Amino acid sequence: MTAEVLSLRLPSPALGRDKRVNVLLPGGYRSSGPGHPVLYLLHGYGGGRNTWLDHTPLLDLLDEHRLMVVLPESGRRWFVNDHAGLAYEDYLVQDLIPAVDAEFNTLADRSGRAVGGFSMGGAAALYLGLRHRELFGAVASHAGAFEGPLRVGDPYAGHRADPGFVMPDIDSHERVWGPPGSAARHEYDPYRLIRAEHPLPPPAFYLDVGTGDYERMVRMNRTVRDALRTRGWDPEYHEREGGHDWEFVGRSLPHALGFVSRRLTGTAPVGAAA
């Protein structure tokens, strides 16, 4: 059975408009019976709801699987409640998740829900997983740009002559995060979120990054890994050959999906022995 892509338009009170989203139903999807676990998968900077479909084998990987995948889009807005007042975190948490749970046969509990992403989306997945432990049981990040809230100036200035380079310049970055010292930067500081006390246990964490990625990106992934370990948590962490690109993500995606499947309830393939 082949996984199915549904493109929906759903209202978002948090954003004040309708938003398009792709919902991927696995080949083994059933509209009744045990609910399906769901992975909310967030694109990188400037992407959209089709980016994962266009650049990775995601759809093929869902064949004969129970895991649903939801592909929202935020363009360049980071899936956070940003300095400019665009509430993409509220959209995802307050609007999209309840709508998906109402429309589809999901396992509507943190034990059956994960969030993941690449670069900007990988960072946002970590923020959301830490801020909403009641919603997410697992986080999977590919080359997460975790220190976006801490960035000052343009650490990527030396790469801007590369026509394939996709990272926000100073103006674009500060439209989301505001100037250094802003409330948005404080709210999403990854190290503050990791240190924060919370009554619920943390989600399970998967992090990977390419050995040929930007030096800053490799360093921040190692630093976040170490901060999680210092907190007493044990992330699954990998450095694999590759750069900051979709080729690296496509090769790493099966590992992340395997991690999510092992951590969520109800992910055994259809027909598997109990």
C-alpha positions as CSV (number, residue, x, y, z in Angstrom):
1,M,0.0,0.0,0.0
2,T,1.2,3.5,-0.9
3,A,1.1,6.4,1.5
4,E,-1.4,9.1,0.6
5,V,-0.9,12.9,0.6
6,L,-3.8,15.1,1.5
7,S,-3.6,18.8,1.1
8,L,-5.9,20.6,3.4
9,R,-6.9,24.2,4.1
10,L,-7.6,24.7,7.8
11,P,-8.6,27.9,9.7
12,S,-6.1,29.3,12.2
13,P,-7.5,31.7,14.7
14,A,-3.9,32.2,16.0
15,L,-2.8,33.6,12.6
16,G,-6.2,35.1,11.6
17,R,-6.4,33.3,8.3
18,D,-6.6,29.8,6.7
19,K,-3.4,27.8,6.4
20,R,-2.5,25.0,4.0
21,V,-1.0,21.8,5.4
22,N,-0.1,18.4,4.0
23,V,-1.2,15.3,5.9
24,L,0.5,12.1,4.9
25,L,-1.5,8.9,5.6
26,P,0.7,5.8,5.7
27,G,-0.1,2.8,3.6
28,G,-1.5,1.1,6.6
29,Y,-3.8,3.9,7.7
30,R,-7.1,2.9,9.2
31,S,-10.0,5.3,10.0
32,S,-11.1,3.2,12.9
33,G,-9.5,1.0,15.5
34,P,-6.3,2.0,17.4
35,G,-5.3,5.5,16.7
36,H,-2.2,6.3,14.6
37,P,0.9,8.0,16.0
38,V,1.7,11.4,14.4
39,L,4.9,13.2,13.5
40,Y,4.8,16.9,12.9
41,L,7.7,17.5,10.6
42,L,8.9,21.1,10.2
43,H,10.8,22.5,7.1
44,G,13.9,24.6,7.0
45,Y,14.1,28.4,6.4
46,G,12.1,29.5,3.4
47,G,10.4,26.1,2.9
48,G,6.8,25.0,2.7
49,R,4.5,22.1,3.1
50,N,5.9,20.4,0.0
51,T,9.6,20.7,0.8
52,W,9.9,17.4,2.5
53,L,8.1,15.7,-0.3
54,D,10.2,17.3,-3.0
55,H,13.6,16.7,-1.4
56,T,13.4,13.5,0.6
57,P,12.1,9.9,0.2
58,L,9.6,10.6,3.1
59,L,6.5,9.2,1.3
60,D,8.2,6.0,0.3
61,L,9.4,5.5,3.9
62,L,5.8,5.5,5.2
63,D,4.7,2.5,3.1
64,E,3.3,-0.3,5.3
65,H,3.7,1.9,8.4
66,R,1.3,3.2,11.0
67,L,3.0,6.6,11.4
68,M,1.1,9.6,10.1
69,V,3.2,12.7,9.2
70,V,1.9,16.3,9.2
71,L,3.7,18.9,7.1
72,P,2.8,22.5,8.1
73,E,4.4,25.6,6.6
74,S,5.7,28.9,8.0
75,G,8.0,30.1,5.2
76,R,10.6,32.1,7.1
77,R,8.9,32.4,10.5
78,W,10.5,29.6,12.6
79,F,7.3,28.1,14.1
80,V,7.5,30.3,17.1
81,N,5.5,33.2,18.5
82,D,7.9,35.8,17.1
83,H,9.0,39.4,17.8
84,A,6.7,40.7,15.0
85,G,3.6,39.1,16.6
86,L,3.1,36.2,14.2
87,A,2.0,33.3,16.4
88,Y,3.2,30.2,14.6
89,E,3.7,28.3,17.8
90,D,0.1,29.0,18.8
91,Y,-1.0,28.0,15.3
92,L,0.7,24.6,15.5
93,V,-0.2,23.9,19.2
94,Q,-3.7,25.4,19.5
95,D,-5.1,25.2,16.0
96,L,-3.3,22.5,13.9
97,I,-2.9,19.6,16.4
98,P,-6.6,19.7,17.6
99,A,-7.8,19.9,14.0
100,V,-5.7,16.9,12.9
101,D,-6.9,14.9,16.0
102,A,-10.5,15.8,15.2
103,E,-10.2,14.9,11.5
104,F,-8.1,11.7,11.6
105,N,-7.8,8.6,13.7
106,T,-4.8,9.7,15.7
107,L,-3.4,8.5,19.0
108,A,-4.1,11.9,20.6
109,D,-1.6,11.8,23.4
110,R,2.1,12.7,24.0
111,S,2.9,9.0,23.8
112,G,1.7,9.0,20.2
113,R,2.9,12.4,19.0
114,A,6.4,13.7,18.0
115,V,7.8,16.8,16.4
116,G,10.8,17.0,14.1
117,G,12.5,19.2,11.5
118,F,15.5,20.4,9.6
119,S,17.7,23.4,10.5
120,M,15.1,26.1,11.4
121,G,12.5,23.4,11.8
122,G,14.9,21.2,13.8
123,A,15.4,24.1,16.3
124,A,11.7,24.8,16.5
125,A,11.1,21.1,17.2
126,L,13.4,21.2,20.2
127,Y,11.7,24.4,21.5
128,L,8.2,23.0,21.1
129,G,9.1,19.6,22.6
130,L,10.5,21.3,25.7
131,R,7.8,23.9,26.0
132,H,4.9,21.5,25.4
133,R,5.9,18.2,27.1
134,E,2.2,17.4,27.5
135,L,1.9,17.2,23.7
136,F,5.1,15.6,22.4
137,G,6.8,12.3,23.5
138,A,9.7,12.6,21.0
139,V,11.8,15.2,19.2
140,A,13.9,14.6,16.1
141,S,16.2,17.2,14.7
142,H,18.4,17.3,11.6
143,A,21.1,20.0,11.8
144,G,19.0,22.1,14.2
145,A,19.8,25.8,14.2
146,F,19.3,25.8,17.9
147,E,21.1,29.1,18.6
148,G,18.9,31.2,16.4
149,P,17.6,33.2,19.4
150,L,21.2,33.8,20.5
151,R,22.6,34.9,17.1
152,V,24.1,38.4,16.9
153,G,25.0,39.9,13.5
154,D,25.7,37.7,10.5
155,P,27.9,34.7,11.4
156,Y,27.4,33.4,7.8
157,A,28.6,36.5,6.0
158,G,31.4,34.6,4.4
159,H,29.0,32.2,2.7
160,R,26.7,34.7,1.0
161,A,28.4,34.6,-2.3
162,D,27.4,31.0,-2.7
163,P,24.2,31.0,-4.9
164,G,22.9,27.9,-3.1
165,F,23.2,29.5,0.3
166,V,20.0,29.8,2.3
167,M,20.3,31.5,5.7
168,P,18.6,34.6,6.9
169,D,20.5,37.9,6.7
170,I,20.5,40.3,9.7
171,D,17.2,42.1,8.7
172,S,15.3,38.8,8.1
173,H,16.6,37.3,11.3
174,E,15.6,40.2,13.4
175,R,12.2,40.4,11.9
176,V,11.6,37.1,13.7
177,W,13.7,37.4,16.8
178,G,14.0,41.1,17.3
179,P,17.2,42.8,18.4
180,P,19.5,41.2,21.0
181,G,17.9,41.2,24.4
182,S,14.3,40.9,23.0
183,A,11.6,39.0,24.8
184,A,11.4,36.5,21.9
185,R,15.1,35.7,22.2
186,H,14.8,35.1,25.9
187,E,11.6,33.0,25.6
188,Y,13.2,30.5,23.2
189,D,16.8,30.5,24.4
190,P,17.5,26.7,24.1
191,Y,19.7,26.5,27.1
192,R,17.2,28.3,29.3
193,L,14.5,25.8,28.1
194,I,16.8,22.8,28.8
195,R,17.5,24.1,32.4
196,A,13.9,24.9,33.2
197,E,12.1,22.8,35.7
198,H,8.9,21.1,34.5
199,P,6.5,18.7,36.2
200,L,6.5,16.3,33.2
201,P,9.4,14.2,31.9
202,P,11.1,15.5,28.8
203,P,10.5,14.0,25.3
204,A,13.0,11.6,23.9
205,F,15.6,13.4,21.8
206,Y,17.2,12.5,18.4
207,L,19.8,14.9,17.0
208,D,22.1,14.6,14.0
209,V,24.3,16.9,12.0
210,G,26.6,16.6,9.0
211,T,30.3,16.6,9.5
212,G,30.6,18.9,6.5
213,D,28.0,21.4,7.8
214,Y,28.9,24.9,8.8
215,E,31.3,25.0,11.7
216,R,28.8,27.0,13.8
217,M,26.1,24.5,13.1
218,V,28.2,21.5,14.2
219,R,29.3,23.3,17.3
220,M,25.8,24.3,18.4
221,N,24.6,20.7,17.9
222,R,27.4,19.4,20.1
223,T,26.7,22.1,22.7
224,V,23.0,21.3,22.8
225,R,23.8,17.6,23.0
226,D,26.1,18.3,26.0
227,A,23.5,20.5,27.7
228,L,20.9,17.8,27.4
229,R,23.3,15.3,28.9
230,T,24.2,17.7,31.7
231,R,20.5,17.9,32.5
232,G,20.5,14.2,33.0
233,W,18.9,13.3,29.7
234,D,20.4,11.0,27.1
235,P,19.8,12.2,23.5
236,E,20.5,9.9,20.6
237,Y,23.2,11.9,18.7
238,H,24.9,11.3,15.4
239,E,27.4,13.1,13.2
240,R,27.2,11.7,9.6
241,E,28.9,12.6,6.3
242,G,27.2,15.5,4.6
243,G,26.5,19.2,4.6
244,H,23.7,21.6,5.5
245,D,21.4,20.3,2.7
246,W,18.5,18.1,1.8
247,E,20.9,15.3,0.5
248,F,22.1,14.9,4.1
249,V,18.5,15.0,5.5
250,G,17.3,12.4,3.0
251,R,20.0,10.0,4.0
252,S,19.4,10.7,7.7
253,L,15.6,10.6,7.6
254,P,15.2,6.8,7.9
255,H,17.2,6.9,11.1
256,A,15.1,9.7,12.6
257,L,11.8,7.9,11.6
258,G,13.1,4.7,13.2
259,F,13.9,6.6,16.4
260,V,10.4,8.1,16.5
261,S,8.8,4.7,15.8
262,R,10.7,3.2,18.7
263,R,9.7,5.9,21.1
264,L,6.0,6.3,20.2
265,T,3.2,4.0,21.1
266,G,1.3,2.2,18.4
267,T,3.9,2.4,15.6
268,A,4.3,-1.3,14.8
269,P,3.6,-1.9,11.1
270,V,0.2,-3.2,10.2
271,G,0.1,-7.0,10.5
272,A,3.0,-7.1,12.9
273,A,2.8,-9.5,15.8
274,A,1.6,-8.0,19.0
